[in-house]
Amino acid sequence: MKYGTGIFLLVIGAILAFAVADRIEGVDLVMIGYICMGAGVLALIIGAIAGAQRSNTSHHEIVEHREDPPRV
């Protein structure tokens, strides 16, 4: 769920900015929609950067093998 939050914020922001015609006194729904869309884009960018860094990381397992000395 790397991109889920960003897409959710984009959708909610677009609905608030372009589809809601109601007015609430003291609240600018269009501006809140634009802020949500900006936060969604930022979340998508951060998710893509984090995913790219995660895929470039390699892990190596080092296993030491010791033989027991012979018993006399």
C-alpha positions in Angstrom: 0.0 0.0 0.0 2.7 2.3 -1.0 0.6 4.7 -3.1 -2.8 4.4 -1.3 -2.6 7.4 0.9 -1.5 9.7 -2.0 -4.2 8.5 -4.3 -6.8 8.9 -1.5 -5.7 12.5 -0.8 -5.8 13.3 -4.5 -9.3 12.0 -4.9 -10.6 13.8 -1.8 -8.9 17.0 -2.9 -10.3 16.9 -6.4 -13.8 16.3 -5.0 -13.5 19.2 -2.7 -12.0 21.5 -5.3 -14.1 20.7 -8.3 -17.3 18.9 -7.3 -18.5 20.5 -4.0 -20.6 23.6 -4.5 -21.7 24.1 -0.9 -20.4 27.0 1.1 -19.3 26.9 4.7 -18.8 30.2 6.3 -15.2 30.8 7.2 -14.0 27.6 5.3 -12.7 27.7 1.7 -13.4 24.2 0.4 -11.7 24.8 -2.9 -8.4 25.8 -1.1 -8.7 22.8 1.2 -9.1 20.6 -1.9 -6.0 22.1 -3.5 -4.1 21.5 -0.2 -5.2 17.9 -0.1 -4.2 17.4 -3.8 -0.8 18.9 -3.1 -0.4 16.6 -0.1 -1.4 13.7 -2.2 1.2 14.5 -4.9 3.8 14.9 -2.2 2.8 11.5 -0.7 3.1 9.8 -4.1 6.6 11.3 -4.7 7.8 10.3 -1.2 6.4 6.8 -1.7 8.1 6.5 -5.1 11.5 7.7 -3.7 11.2 5.3 -0.7 10.3 2.4 -3.0 13.2 3.1 -5.3 15.6 3.2 -2.4 14.2 0.0 -1.0 14.7 -1.8 -4.3 18.3 -0.7 -4.6 19.2 -2.1 -1.3 20.9 -5.5 -1.2 21.4 -7.8 1.7 24.1 -10.4 2.0 24.2 -13.1 4.5 27.6 -14.2 5.8 27.8 -17.7 7.3 30.8 -18.8 9.1 31.5 -22.5 9.1 33.9 -23.9 11.6 34.9 -27.5 11.8 35.4 -29.1 15.2 38.9 -30.3 15.9 39.4 -34.0 15.7 39.0 -35.9 19.0 41.8 -38.0 20.1 
